[in-house]
């Protein structure tokens, strides 16, 4: 079983969370905690870079929806960056591509701010 690795950094006006590995029932609580700490710790704009995530299940999708809801309830922003084709297909299948803000790459979001 592959674990989920995360790192967090501040870049421009964004808190950037990079995730890699598997985002599933076993690891979703870990990512949720990282995102909650960022969002309730004062970050109004959170960018989740999932370029390194190879797998996501329904629990992982739930973490994304939760982060989106927290951002909206606090007039903030939550952007999902660099999802794989498989993840994009899953977002489309579930309709989450119309709910979440999705960017092709983290640099697209950061460069637009700079």
KEVO-404126 format. One record per residue (C-alpha): x, y, z. Coordinates in steps of 0.02 Angstrom, whole numbers, plus 50000, padded with zeros to 5 digits. Layout:
! residues N
XYZ...
This chain:
! residues 114
500005000050000500675016949951500505031050076499995048750043501345061950058500935080250080501905096350093501295113950120502065130550071501555148550051501725155849878501085173049833499345174249909499075155449907499365141150027499955127249912499695109449970500575096249864499935078549878500665062649805500265044349821498545036949847497055046849908495885033449974494915027850126496535025150222497375041650180495915053750154495865058650340497695063950329497375075750182495785082150262496765086850418498085096150316496745105850221495735109750378497285116250466497705127250317495945133850294495555136850477497325142950507497015158650407497295153450227495935161050121496605153649959497125135449953497845127149800497905108049806499175101349682498745083149647499985080249505500765066149607499135057549657498975040949564497315035349637495775043149716494195034949782492535041649847493305046150015494615056549926493265065249825492365068949988493925077750054493945088849899492105093249918492365097250103493805108950062492745117449929491315119850053492465126950187493195139350063491475145050005490825147150182492295158650223492325168550059493925159750011494555149849863494975131549839495785126049676496215108249625497745108349512498505095649393497305080949410497755065749306496655060949159495925046949266495495059349405494755071649279493665057749210493065053649386492685072049420491675072849258490765056549296490245062849467489855080549408491165087849523492035095949374490605108449375490735111549563492605112249596493805124749519495065114249422496675120349343497795110849224499335115149327499765124149488500815136449389499275141849291498505148249452500085155549527500635164049365498915172049347499155180049518500925185949487
